[in-house]
Every structure is written in C-alpha cells, then in structure tokens.
Amino acid sequence: MEATLTKIPKHLQKYVVDQQYEKYTAIDQAVWRYVMRQNHHFLKESAHPAYTGGLTASGISIEKIPNVHDMNEALSPFGWSAANIDGFIPGVVFFDFQAHGILPIASDIRKLENIQYTPAPDIIHEAAGHAPILVDEKFSEYVKLFGSIGSKALATSEEHELFEATRAYSNLLETGTATEKEIAAAKALFEEKQANVTELSEAEQISRLYWWTVEYGLIGTMEEPKIYGAGLLSSVAEGRSSLTDSVEKRPFDLQTVIETGFDITKPQPQLFVCESFEQLIEAVKEFASNMAFNKGGTESLEKALRSNHTATIQYDSGVQLTGTVSTILKDSNGEACYIRTQGPSALAYNHKELRGHGKGSHGDGFSAPVGRLKKSTCPLGEMEIGKEYTLQYESGVTVTGIPQQFLREQERLLVISFENCTVLLNDVILYHPEWGMFDLVVGETITSVFAGAADSEQFYSDLEEVVQKPLQKKEETMLEKLYSDVRRLRETVMIREKLEEALKRVLDQLSSDFPEDWLLRVEIFELMEQHHVLTSWKNVLLQQLDGIQTLHPEFPELIQRGLRLAKEKGL
C-alpha cells in the first residue's frame, strides 16, 4: 500500500486502508465468480463497448476477486489509479478522490444472501462496476470533471445527518449479523433523517446527476440503449431488468435528472438514456455554472451557513477563508456585510495557507467584513503601521484600530492585522479590543463559496485516520473448506478418476451437512458438465437444487441462471 499512498494527496490518505486480501474466504471468491460470470455473459452484448475489454485492461479477472494493487498498476495507462477505502465516505471526499484520478474501492464483498444486490459499497460494485468504463477516454474525462465539481458542492446539515444514518443502515443490512431490532432502529433513524431533508441543495442535485449517470446510466438510443452505470454493471438482478419493459426509460435531460430522487435500498423504477458521454460533459458544466463556487455572493454564503460544515469563502482579492460559517450579518439591501465562522478556521491564497493564519492562529473562528469602503476612507495600501485609522464601509460597518502588519502575496495586499481594534455595525459591537489582534481580510465581494478547505493538505493535516478493521484470522468453516476444495479442483489438472473421487467426497458431505447451500452445488454441476464426470450423480444434484429453490423467492432464478451458464460452458 505504501507505493500507492505516494500518489494520493495527504488529506485523502487518511481514508485509505489496506485491502487485507487474505480476509476473503472461498465463499467470497465463489460469490465474486458467480456474479462476474453471470454479468459478463449478459453484459458482453448489453453493456457499453468499452466494458468487456475494460475488465481485463483494468486488472479484473472473472475468476477471482481483484487485488487493488494490481488494479492500480493496470489503470495507470488510462490516467487513473485505485485505492482501498473503508465503505462509505462523505460525498465531498469521494468526489475529491475521483477529481484526482483515483478510483476509491471498498474492499468488503457482499454476503451470499445479498448476491443479487447490496446497498453497501462492495468490491464487486466499486471494481467491476466502475473501473471497466474508465478506459473510455470521454467517460474518464466526465468522471474526473464531475469529481472536481462535485467535491465543491454544498450540502445542508440535514443531508450530512442523513448520510451518516444511511451509512449505518446500509452497513447493518450487509453484515448479516444484525438483529431485527437493530435493523428496525437503523431504518427508523434513516427514515427520520430522510424526512428532515426538505431542501434540494446543490449537493443533492449533483448526487442525483451522478446517480443517474455514473451509477445507473444507459447510453445510446431509446430503442436500443447500452449499460454503462456501475450499479447496473455490478448487479445480477438490476443489470438484466434494466433493459426490459419493466423499467421506464427516459431521455437524459439535466433538469429532469436533478429533479428525480432515488432510494439506494431499492431497485430503480426508471433510468435515463444519454446520447453520448459528450452530452454528459456539457450537462455537468451547465450545472456547475449555477453552483455556489461559480456564483459567489450572499446566496452562496447562505448555502454555506445551512451546511454547518467546513466551507471556503473566496474574496475578489483572492483571499480564501475556510471554516464553518456561523453568522451572516446583512446590510439594508439584504446583502452580506459581515461573516463569522466558528471552530478551526484558516486563511489561504491560491489554495495555499497564508503564513501565520492556519488553524493554530484561528482555532476559535474568524470574522470579517464584506463590502466597499466609503470614498472618504483612507486607501488601505496607504495606511501606516502604528497610526490609528477608522475604515468606514458603505454597509455601516466601521473598523477602528492600529495597523501592525500588512500581509502581501505577489505585491497584492491580502490581510491587515490591527491591534486595539473595535468593529461596529451601526452601534452594535462586532469585535472588541480585548479580544486581541483583528485580522482584516482585504476584499469587497465574495466571488466563490465551496465545500471543503482551500488548502486541504494543511487544514486536514490533523484529521484522524480511518480506523483499519483488524484482520480476523479464523479457521475455515467446514462449508468454506468444501468451497476451497471445489475451487482447487477447478484450477487443477487431474485424471478423471481422481476428480470423480474428490467430487464424491464433497457431494457426500454437502448432502449430509449443508442441505440448503445452492452456490456450491451449482459450481459442482459446472465441473460435471465441463469434464463430463459423475453423469449418474447429476439427477441427484438437480433434485437437491429443486428442493433448495423452494426455500427463498430469489433462489429459483439464481439457481437456474447458474445451471444454464454451466451447461453452455460445458458444451
């Protein structure tokens, strides 16, 4: 992992964990193989042309779970790399990875009981879903552009809370060990937080655009679309149903897409068909033109206030204030004239932290006026150190104090530090001399507001790393051993008699101890077909599978698909 980390910005390295490849059981490998064989068989005709070649090109094998280190090397010629993360990460962080050309991959794999679909991130979705289409140059351009834009999107505080609830609920659904009571409580919290989201923020809108394109997109004509969305490329069930009449197809339209919500825990009732990846590039650019990072102004400041999370405010001077916006005071025209942040804050210029203005200097927040100075006020560049001045803003804000330091970058005046400073809005005290040095940001207007920090490397330098789940080395269960035995038989060349003898041993134990396991029986049937062995046992195996089909509504389809593919490969 060390070689990979050197390519990842420091502020993102905190989310990276080791894949711990040895944690995958033989059942995990069988789940991967079943899903990949099914999907590849279906998708080689139904997916975007880049899919089939993209699997191999991105370091993915149908036969075994990929090693992310190998994927990292394979993706390099396409301008991408790969990194392991621990499941859900905040949207801003996820997009930041992609903006840097890094595909974040959750290393866990879905349980056998969730083989058709899992709402939690897993390596089938992240690797086999996302990576293959990245070899297409235009799609790669779209995803990177999307990442750079999406990482700046401002969410509301309610959406941040919903994200945490969604992560907890999805993880519980996937563990397979949660009690019904725990799942019900997590679902109730998720629904409560979901109900609290009443505003359609730019973060929610752009997440919808991502969902209906990168995750669940179709491309081509309405009559004969092809699949390119990762959610469809990685789902046994939804990939197939997506092209049937049971799922409504709509022509891609930016406004319609951002007005259409989604539920990650359910199959999607409709999908959008784009004409080309160029159409998506133009759409995300159009959306970005109305985002706070491009518009600035009071409206954008208010978005940052509602987010209650780290955001950056950029002045027309180029100074960038990073912090959590807590207060916006307005003038008689309703325009922002004074801003306060709370908690750790910092100043930067051109995304580089200004010397002496990091979180260590502004740990309790920052405050700054916005607006034009009255013409009668002394020009800022002509003030002298040690002499008292009163700066009068057209908004009614006044700053009275003694300049002690002028901070310039490239001959541009950025910050003036005043001692014995009083700041007033009309008769209301905004800053008292006893509070210490007042650092005045130079600038008249707010040109940009975006989520996250201006200098992420410095601002997040003390952020705690994601805790690596300890590798739990457990002895193989008896069922896992049987799966391992069958895997070895498939990968080993042996004489017919030895193969039949080994398969009989597995079948005997499977029949006596594991009457409900369907996947291993399908794998054994495949070996029977491929090597034309144990023909007299086939009917016994098929009778067992017929009985298992009655145990769960999903089993008939899963088993029959597995058998059909085994027969085709066995011919």
C-alpha positions as CSV (number, residue, x, y, z in Angstrom):
1,M,0.0,0.0,0.0
2,E,3.0,2.3,0.6
3,A,3.7,2.8,-3.2
4,T,0.0,3.6,-3.8
5,L,-0.1,6.1,-1.0
6,T,2.7,8.2,-2.5
7,K,0.3,9.0,-5.4
8,I,-2.6,10.1,-3.1
9,P,-2.8,13.6,-1.7
10,K,-2.1,13.6,2.0
11,H,-5.6,14.8,3.0
12,L,-7.1,11.8,1.2
13,Q,-4.6,9.2,2.6
14,K,-6.5,9.3,5.9
15,Y,-9.4,7.4,4.3
16,V,-7.2,4.7,2.7
17,V,-7.0,1.3,4.3
18,D,-5.2,-2.0,3.4
19,Q,-7.2,-4.4,1.4
20,Q,-6.2,-7.4,3.5
21,Y,-6.7,-9.7,0.6
22,E,-6.3,-12.8,2.8
23,K,-9.6,-12.0,4.5
24,Y,-11.6,-13.2,1.5
25,T,-13.0,-16.7,2.1
26,A,-13.6,-19.3,-0.6
27,I,-17.3,-18.5,-0.4
28,D,-16.4,-14.8,-1.0
29,Q,-14.4,-15.9,-4.1
30,A,-17.4,-18.0,-5.3
31,V,-19.7,-15.0,-4.9
32,W,-17.4,-12.9,-7.0
33,R,-17.1,-15.6,-9.6
34,Y,-20.8,-16.2,-9.8
35,V,-21.7,-12.5,-10.2
36,M,-18.9,-11.9,-12.7
37,R,-19.7,-14.9,-14.8
38,Q,-23.4,-14.0,-14.9
39,N,-22.8,-10.4,-15.6
40,H,-20.1,-10.9,-18.2
41,H,-22.2,-13.4,-20.1
42,F,-25.1,-10.9,-20.2
43,L,-23.2,-7.7,-20.5
44,K,-20.9,-8.6,-23.3
45,E,-23.8,-7.9,-25.6
46,S,-25.7,-5.3,-23.4
47,A,-23.0,-3.0,-22.0
48,H,-21.1,-0.1,-23.5
49,P,-18.5,-1.4,-25.9
50,A,-15.7,-0.5,-23.5
51,Y,-16.9,-2.9,-20.8
52,T,-15.6,-6.3,-21.9
53,G,-12.1,-5.1,-22.9
54,G,-12.2,-2.7,-19.9
55,L,-12.4,-5.6,-17.4
56,T,-9.1,-7.1,-18.5
57,A,-7.5,-3.7,-19.1
58,S,-8.3,-2.5,-15.5
59,G,-6.8,-5.6,-13.9
60,I,-10.0,-7.5,-13.2
61,S,-10.5,-11.3,-13.6
62,I,-13.8,-13.1,-13.7
63,E,-12.3,-16.0,-11.7
64,K,-11.2,-14.2,-8.6
65,I,-11.5,-11.1,-6.5
66,P,-9.0,-8.5,-7.8
67,N,-6.1,-7.3,-5.9
68,V,-6.4,-3.5,-5.7
69,H,-2.7,-3.1,-6.0
70,D,-2.8,-4.9,-9.4
71,M,-5.8,-2.7,-10.5
72,N,-3.8,0.4,-9.5
73,E,-1.0,-0.6,-11.9
74,A,-3.4,-1.6,-14.7
75,L,-5.3,1.7,-14.6
76,S,-2.2,3.8,-14.8
77,P,-2.1,4.0,-18.6
78,F,-5.6,5.4,-18.6
79,G,-4.7,8.2,-16.2
80,W,-6.2,6.5,-13.2
81,S,-5.2,4.7,-10.0
82,A,-7.1,2.8,-7.4
83,A,-7.2,3.0,-3.6
84,N,-8.9,0.9,-0.9
85,I,-11.3,2.8,1.4
86,D,-13.5,1.5,4.2
87,G,-17.0,1.5,2.8
88,F,-19.0,4.8,2.8
89,I,-17.1,8.1,2.8
90,P,-18.5,11.6,2.6
91,G,-19.6,12.6,-0.9
92,V,-17.2,15.6,-0.9
93,V,-14.3,13.2,-0.2
94,F,-15.5,10.6,-2.7
95,F,-15.6,13.2,-5.5
96,D,-12.2,14.5,-4.4
97,F,-10.7,11.1,-5.0
98,Q,-12.1,11.0,-8.5
99,A,-11.1,14.5,-9.2
100,H,-7.5,13.4,-8.6
101,G,-8.0,10.4,-10.9
102,I,-8.2,7.9,-8.1
103,L,-10.9,5.2,-8.0
104,P,-11.9,4.6,-4.4
105,I,-12.7,0.9,-3.8
106,A,-14.5,-0.5,-0.8
107,S,-12.8,-3.9,-0.2
108,D,-15.6,-5.7,1.5
109,I,-17.7,-8.1,-0.6
110,R,-21.4,-8.7,-0.4
111,K,-22.6,-11.8,1.5
112,L,-24.0,-14.8,-0.3
113,E,-27.5,-13.9,0.8
114,N,-27.1,-10.5,-0.8
115,I,-25.6,-11.8,-4.0
116,Q,-28.0,-10.0,-6.3
117,Y,-27.7,-6.6,-4.8
118,T,-26.3,-4.8,-1.8
119,P,-26.9,-1.2,-0.8
120,A,-23.5,-1.1,1.0
121,P,-20.4,-0.4,-1.1
122,D,-18.6,-3.6,-2.0
123,I,-15.7,-4.6,-4.3
124,I,-18.0,-6.0,-7.0
125,H,-19.7,-2.7,-7.4
126,E,-16.6,-0.5,-6.9
127,A,-14.1,-2.5,-9.0
128,A,-16.2,-4.5,-11.6
129,G,-18.8,-1.7,-11.9
130,H,-16.8,1.5,-12.1
131,A,-13.4,0.5,-13.5
132,P,-14.1,-1.0,-16.9
133,I,-15.8,2.0,-18.5
134,L,-13.0,4.3,-17.3
135,V,-10.9,3.1,-20.2
136,D,-13.2,5.1,-22.4
137,E,-11.5,8.5,-22.8
138,K,-14.6,10.6,-22.8
139,F,-16.2,8.8,-19.9
140,S,-12.9,9.1,-18.0
141,E,-13.0,12.9,-18.7
142,Y,-16.6,13.1,-17.5
143,V,-15.9,11.3,-14.2
144,K,-12.8,13.4,-13.4
145,L,-14.6,16.6,-14.3
146,F,-17.6,15.5,-12.2
147,G,-15.2,14.8,-9.3
148,S,-13.7,18.3,-9.4
149,I,-17.2,19.9,-9.4
150,G,-18.9,17.5,-7.0
151,S,-16.2,18.0,-4.4
152,K,-17.2,21.6,-4.2
153,A,-21.0,21.0,-3.8
154,L,-22.6,22.4,-0.6
155,A,-25.0,20.1,1.3
156,T,-27.3,21.1,4.2
157,S,-26.7,20.0,7.8
158,E,-29.8,17.7,7.5
159,E,-28.2,16.0,4.5
160,H,-25.0,15.4,6.4
161,E,-27.0,13.7,9.1
162,L,-28.9,11.6,6.6
163,F,-25.6,10.4,5.1
164,E,-24.5,9.1,8.5
165,A,-27.9,7.4,9.0
166,T,-27.7,5.9,5.5
167,R,-24.2,4.6,6.1
168,A,-25.2,2.9,9.4
169,Y,-28.4,1.4,7.9
170,S,-26.7,0.0,4.8
171,N,-23.8,-1.5,6.7
172,L,-26.3,-3.2,9.1
173,L,-28.2,-4.7,6.1
174,E,-24.9,-6.1,4.7
175,T,-23.4,-7.5,7.9
176,G,-25.8,-10.4,8.1
177,T,-25.3,-10.5,11.9
178,A,-27.6,-7.6,12.9
179,T,-30.7,-8.4,14.8
180,E,-34.2,-7.4,13.5
181,K,-34.4,-4.9,16.3
182,E,-31.1,-3.2,15.3
183,I,-32.1,-3.1,11.7
184,A,-35.6,-1.7,12.5
185,A,-33.9,1.0,14.7
186,A,-31.5,1.9,12.0
187,K,-34.2,2.1,9.4
188,A,-36.4,4.3,11.6
189,L,-33.5,6.7,12.1
190,F,-32.8,6.7,8.4
191,E,-36.4,7.5,7.6
192,E,-36.5,10.2,10.3
193,K,-33.4,11.9,8.9
194,Q,-34.7,11.5,5.3
195,A,-37.9,13.2,6.3
196,N,-35.9,16.1,7.8
197,V,-34.4,16.9,4.4
198,T,-36.7,19.4,2.9
199,E,-34.3,21.5,0.8
200,L,-32.9,20.4,-2.5
201,S,-29.3,21.5,-2.1
202,E,-26.7,21.6,-4.8
203,A,-25.0,18.6,-3.3
204,E,-28.2,16.6,-3.5
205,Q,-28.8,17.8,-7.1
206,I,-25.4,16.8,-8.2
207,S,-25.6,13.5,-6.4
208,R,-28.7,12.8,-8.4
209,L,-26.8,13.6,-11.6
210,Y,-24.1,11.2,-10.5
211,W,-26.6,8.5,-9.5
212,W,-28.5,8.6,-12.8
213,T,-25.3,8.6,-14.9
214,V,-22.2,7.1,-13.4
215,E,-24.2,4.7,-11.2
216,Y,-27.3,3.9,-13.2
217,G,-26.8,5.3,-16.6
218,L,-27.8,4.0,-20.0
219,I,-26.3,5.3,-23.3
220,G,-27.3,5.1,-27.0
221,T,-30.8,5.2,-28.4
222,M,-34.1,4.9,-26.5
223,E,-34.9,1.8,-28.7
224,E,-31.6,0.0,-28.0
225,P,-29.7,1.5,-25.1
226,K,-26.5,0.1,-23.6
227,I,-25.5,-0.1,-20.0
228,Y,-22.6,1.9,-18.6
229,G,-23.7,2.7,-15.0
230,A,-21.7,0.9,-12.3
231,G,-24.8,-0.1,-10.3
232,L,-26.2,-1.9,-13.3
233,L,-22.8,-3.4,-14.3
234,S,-22.4,-5.0,-10.9
235,S,-25.9,-6.2,-10.1
236,V,-27.1,-9.7,-11.2
237,A,-30.7,-8.6,-11.0
238,E,-30.8,-4.9,-12.0
239,G,-28.4,-5.3,-14.9
240,R,-30.8,-7.7,-16.6
241,S,-34.0,-5.9,-15.7
242,S,-32.7,-2.5,-16.7
243,L,-33.2,-3.3,-20.4
244,T,-36.7,-4.8,-20.1
245,D,-40.0,-3.0,-20.3
246,S,-40.4,-3.3,-16.5
247,V,-38.1,-0.3,-16.1
248,E,-39.1,3.0,-17.7
249,K,-36.6,4.6,-20.0
250,R,-36.4,8.4,-20.2
251,P,-34.2,10.6,-22.5
252,F,-31.5,12.3,-20.5
253,D,-32.3,15.8,-19.6
254,L,-30.4,17.7,-16.9
255,Q,-33.3,19.4,-15.3
256,T,-35.4,16.2,-15.1
257,V,-32.5,14.2,-13.7
258,I,-31.7,16.6,-10.9
259,E,-35.4,16.7,-10.0
260,T,-35.6,12.9,-9.7
261,G,-34.7,11.4,-6.4
262,F,-33.5,7.9,-5.7
263,D,-33.5,5.2,-2.9
264,I,-30.3,3.2,-2.7
265,T,-32.0,0.4,-0.9
266,K,-34.5,-0.4,-3.7
267,P,-34.3,-1.2,-7.5
268,Q,-34.7,1.8,-9.6
269,P,-38.1,2.3,-11.3
270,Q,-36.8,4.4,-14.2
271,L,-33.5,5.1,-15.9
272,F,-32.1,7.8,-18.2
273,V,-30.6,7.3,-21.6
274,C,-27.9,9.7,-22.7
275,E,-26.9,10.1,-26.3
276,S,-23.2,10.2,-25.6
277,F,-20.6,10.9,-22.9
278,E,-20.1,14.3,-24.5
279,Q,-23.7,15.1,-23.7
280,L,-22.9,14.4,-20.0
281,I,-19.8,16.6,-20.0
282,E,-21.9,19.5,-21.3
283,A,-24.6,18.8,-18.7
284,V,-22.3,18.8,-15.7
285,K,-20.6,22.0,-17.0
286,E,-24.1,23.6,-17.3
287,F,-25.0,22.5,-13.7
288,A,-21.7,23.8,-12.4
289,S,-22.4,27.3,-13.8
290,N,-25.1,27.8,-11.2
291,M,-23.2,26.4,-8.2
292,A,-22.0,28.5,-5.3
293,F,-18.4,28.1,-6.3
294,N,-19.1,29.9,-9.6
295,K,-21.7,32.4,-8.4
296,G,-20.5,33.6,-5.0
297,G,-22.4,36.4,-3.3
298,T,-24.9,36.4,-0.4
299,E,-26.9,33.5,-1.7
300,S,-23.9,31.3,-1.8
301,L,-22.9,32.3,1.7
302,E,-26.3,31.3,2.9
303,K,-25.7,27.8,1.4
304,A,-22.5,27.5,3.4
305,L,-24.4,28.6,6.6
306,R,-27.0,25.9,6.1
307,S,-24.4,23.3,5.5
308,N,-22.9,23.7,9.0
309,H,-19.8,22.1,7.8
310,T,-16.4,23.2,6.6
311,A,-16.6,25.5,3.6
312,T,-14.4,28.1,1.9
313,I,-15.3,31.7,1.1
314,Q,-13.2,33.4,-1.5
315,Y,-12.9,37.2,-1.8
316,D,-12.3,39.1,-5.0
317,S,-8.8,39.8,-3.7
318,G,-8.1,36.0,-3.9
319,V,-8.1,35.6,-0.1
320,Q,-9.8,32.3,0.9
321,L,-11.4,31.9,4.4
322,T,-12.0,28.3,5.4
323,G,-14.2,27.4,8.4
324,T,-17.8,26.6,9.4
325,V,-20.0,29.7,8.7
326,S,-22.0,30.5,11.8
327,T,-23.2,34.1,11.2
328,I,-24.0,36.3,8.3
329,L,-25.0,39.9,9.0
330,K,-26.6,41.9,6.2
331,D,-27.0,45.5,5.2
332,S,-30.2,47.4,4.5
333,N,-30.2,45.9,1.0
334,G,-30.1,42.3,2.3
335,E,-26.5,41.8,1.2
336,A,-23.9,40.2,3.4
337,C,-21.7,42.7,5.2
338,Y,-20.1,40.7,8.0
339,I,-19.2,37.0,8.2
340,R,-18.3,34.8,11.2
341,T,-17.0,31.3,11.3
342,Q,-16.9,29.0,14.3
343,G,-14.3,26.5,15.3
344,P,-11.0,26.0,13.5
345,S,-10.6,28.4,10.6
346,A,-7.8,29.4,8.3
347,L,-6.8,31.9,5.5
348,A,-5.3,30.9,2.2
349,Y,-4.4,32.5,-1.1
350,N,-4.4,30.4,-4.3
351,H,-5.2,27.4,-2.2
352,K,-2.0,27.8,-0.1
353,E,-2.4,28.6,3.6
354,L,-1.1,32.0,4.5
355,R,1.8,32.1,6.9
356,G,0.6,32.6,10.4
357,H,-3.1,32.2,9.5
358,G,-3.7,28.5,10.0
359,K,-6.0,26.7,12.5
360,G,-3.4,27.3,15.2
361,S,-4.0,31.0,14.9
362,H,-7.7,30.9,14.3
363,G,-8.8,27.9,16.3
364,D,-11.9,29.6,17.7
365,G,-13.2,31.0,14.5
366,F,-12.8,34.1,12.3
367,S,-14.8,37.2,11.5
368,A,-14.5,39.6,8.6
369,P,-16.5,42.4,6.9
370,V,-17.6,42.3,3.3
371,G,-18.3,45.2,1.0
372,R,-17.0,48.5,-0.3
373,L,-15.3,51.2,1.7
374,K,-16.6,54.7,1.6
375,K,-14.7,57.0,-0.7
376,S,-13.7,59.2,2.2
377,T,-11.8,56.3,3.8
378,C,-8.0,56.2,3.6
379,P,-6.9,53.7,0.9
380,L,-5.8,50.5,2.5
381,G,-2.5,50.5,0.8
382,E,-1.6,54.0,2.1
383,M,-2.1,53.3,5.8
384,E,1.0,53.4,8.1
385,I,1.9,51.0,10.8
386,G,1.4,52.4,14.3
387,K,-1.2,55.0,13.3
388,E,-4.9,54.7,14.2
389,Y,-7.4,54.6,11.4
390,T,-11.1,54.2,11.0
391,L,-12.4,52.3,8.0
392,Q,-16.0,53.0,7.0
393,Y,-17.9,50.6,4.9
394,E,-20.9,51.5,2.8
395,S,-22.9,48.9,4.7
396,G,-22.4,50.7,8.0
397,V,-19.6,48.6,9.3
398,T,-16.7,50.5,10.8
399,V,-13.2,49.2,11.8
400,T,-11.1,51.3,14.1
401,G,-7.6,50.2,15.1
402,I,-3.9,50.5,14.7
403,P,-2.3,48.5,11.8
404,Q,0.6,46.4,13.0
405,Q,1.2,44.2,9.9
406,F,0.5,44.1,6.2
407,L,0.4,40.7,4.6
408,R,1.1,40.7,0.8
409,E,1.5,38.0,-1.8
410,Q,2.8,38.8,-5.3
411,E,2.6,42.5,-4.3
412,R,-1.1,42.1,-3.6
413,L,-2.4,43.3,-0.2
414,L,-4.4,40.5,1.4
415,V,-4.6,40.9,5.2
416,I,-4.1,43.8,7.6
417,S,-3.6,43.0,11.3
418,F,-5.0,45.6,13.7
419,E,-4.4,46.0,17.4
420,N,-6.7,47.8,19.8
421,C,-9.4,47.2,17.3
422,T,-13.1,47.9,17.5
423,V,-15.6,46.7,14.8
424,L,-19.1,48.1,14.8
425,L,-22.2,47.6,12.7
426,N,-24.0,50.9,13.4
427,D,-24.0,50.8,17.2
428,V,-23.6,47.0,17.7
429,I,-20.1,45.8,18.7
430,L,-18.9,43.0,16.5
431,Y,-15.3,42.9,17.7
432,H,-13.9,44.2,21.0
433,P,-10.3,45.4,21.5
434,E,-9.9,42.9,24.4
435,W,-10.3,40.0,22.0
436,G,-6.8,40.6,20.6
437,M,-5.5,41.2,17.1
438,F,-8.1,41.7,14.4
439,D,-7.1,40.4,11.0
440,L,-8.9,42.3,8.3
441,V,-9.3,40.4,5.1
442,V,-9.0,42.8,2.1
443,G,-11.8,42.4,-0.4
444,E,-15.1,43.9,-1.5
445,T,-17.1,40.9,-2.8
446,I,-17.4,37.2,-2.4
447,T,-16.7,35.5,-5.7
448,S,-16.9,31.9,-4.7
449,V,-18.1,29.6,-1.9
450,F,-17.4,25.9,-1.9
451,A,-17.4,22.9,0.3
452,G,-14.2,21.8,2.0
453,A,-10.9,23.6,2.6
454,A,-8.9,25.9,0.3
455,D,-5.7,24.2,1.4
456,S,-6.8,20.7,2.2
457,E,-3.3,19.4,2.9
458,Q,-2.8,21.9,5.8
459,F,-6.4,22.2,7.1
460,Y,-7.0,18.5,7.4
461,S,-3.4,17.7,8.5
462,D,-4.5,16.6,12.0
463,L,-7.6,14.7,10.9
464,E,-7.7,11.2,12.4
465,E,-7.2,8.3,10.0
466,V,-9.9,5.9,9.2
467,V,-9.6,3.0,11.6
468,Q,-8.4,-0.1,9.8
469,K,-10.6,-3.0,10.7
470,P,-8.4,-5.7,12.3
471,L,-7.9,-8.8,10.2
472,Q,-9.7,-11.6,11.9
473,K,-7.8,-14.7,11.1
474,K,-10.3,-17.5,11.5
475,E,-10.1,-21.2,10.7
476,E,-12.1,-22.2,7.7
477,T,-15.5,-23.5,8.5
478,M,-16.4,-26.8,7.1
479,L,-18.5,-25.2,4.4
480,E,-15.6,-22.9,3.5
481,K,-13.3,-25.9,3.2
482,L,-15.7,-27.6,0.8
483,Y,-15.8,-24.4,-1.3
484,S,-11.9,-24.3,-1.2
485,D,-11.8,-28.0,-2.3
486,V,-14.0,-27.3,-5.3
487,R,-12.0,-24.2,-6.3
488,R,-8.8,-26.3,-6.2
489,L,-10.4,-29.0,-8.3
490,R,-11.4,-26.4,-10.9
491,E,-7.9,-25.0,-11.0
492,T,-6.0,-28.3,-11.0
493,V,-5.5,-30.7,-13.9
494,M,-6.1,-34.2,-12.7
495,I,-7.1,-37.6,-14.2
496,R,-10.8,-38.4,-14.4
497,E,-10.9,-41.0,-11.6
498,K,-9.2,-38.6,-9.1
499,L,-11.6,-35.8,-10.0
500,E,-14.6,-38.0,-9.6
501,E,-13.4,-39.4,-6.2
502,A,-12.8,-35.8,-4.9
503,L,-16.2,-34.6,-6.1
504,K,-17.9,-37.5,-4.5
505,R,-16.4,-36.7,-1.1
506,V,-17.5,-33.1,-1.4
507,L,-21.0,-34.1,-2.5
508,D,-21.4,-36.6,0.3
509,Q,-20.6,-34.0,3.0
510,L,-22.6,-31.3,1.3
511,S,-25.6,-33.6,1.2
512,S,-25.4,-34.6,4.8
513,D,-24.3,-31.3,6.4
514,F,-25.3,-28.4,4.2
515,P,-28.7,-29.3,2.6
516,E,-29.5,-25.6,1.9
517,D,-26.4,-24.3,0.1
518,W,-27.1,-23.8,-3.6
519,L,-24.0,-22.0,-4.9
520,L,-21.5,-24.8,-4.3
521,R,-23.9,-27.3,-5.9
522,V,-24.0,-25.1,-9.0
523,E,-20.2,-25.0,-9.1
524,I,-20.1,-28.8,-8.8
525,F,-22.6,-29.1,-11.6
526,E,-20.4,-26.9,-13.7
527,L,-17.4,-29.2,-13.2
528,M,-19.6,-32.2,-14.0
529,E,-20.6,-30.6,-17.3
530,Q,-17.1,-29.3,-18.1
531,H,-15.3,-32.6,-17.6
532,H,-18.2,-35.0,-18.3
533,V,-17.9,-36.8,-15.0
534,L,-20.3,-38.3,-12.5
535,T,-23.1,-38.2,-15.0
536,S,-25.1,-40.6,-12.8
537,W,-25.0,-38.1,-9.9
538,K,-26.4,-35.2,-11.9
539,N,-30.0,-36.1,-11.3
540,V,-29.3,-36.3,-7.5
541,L,-27.7,-32.9,-7.6
542,L,-30.5,-31.4,-9.6
543,Q,-33.1,-32.9,-7.3
544,Q,-31.4,-31.3,-4.3
545,L,-31.3,-27.9,-6.1
546,D,-35.0,-28.3,-6.9
547,G,-35.7,-28.6,-3.2
548,I,-33.5,-25.7,-2.3
549,Q,-35.3,-23.5,-4.8
550,T,-38.4,-23.5,-2.6
551,L,-36.5,-22.0,0.4
552,H,-36.3,-18.4,-0.9
553,P,-38.1,-16.4,-3.6
554,E,-34.7,-15.4,-5.2
555,F,-33.3,-19.0,-5.3
556,P,-35.1,-20.3,-8.4
557,E,-33.8,-17.5,-10.7
558,L,-30.3,-17.6,-9.2
559,I,-30.0,-21.4,-9.5
560,Q,-31.5,-21.6,-13.0
561,R,-29.2,-18.9,-14.3
562,G,-26.2,-20.7,-12.8
563,L,-27.2,-24.0,-14.3
564,R,-27.9,-22.5,-17.7
565,L,-24.5,-20.9,-17.8
566,A,-22.8,-24.1,-16.6
567,K,-24.4,-26.1,-19.4
568,E,-23.4,-23.6,-22.0
569,K,-19.8,-23.6,-20.8
570,G,-19.9,-27.4,-20.6
571,L,-20.8,-27.9,-24.3
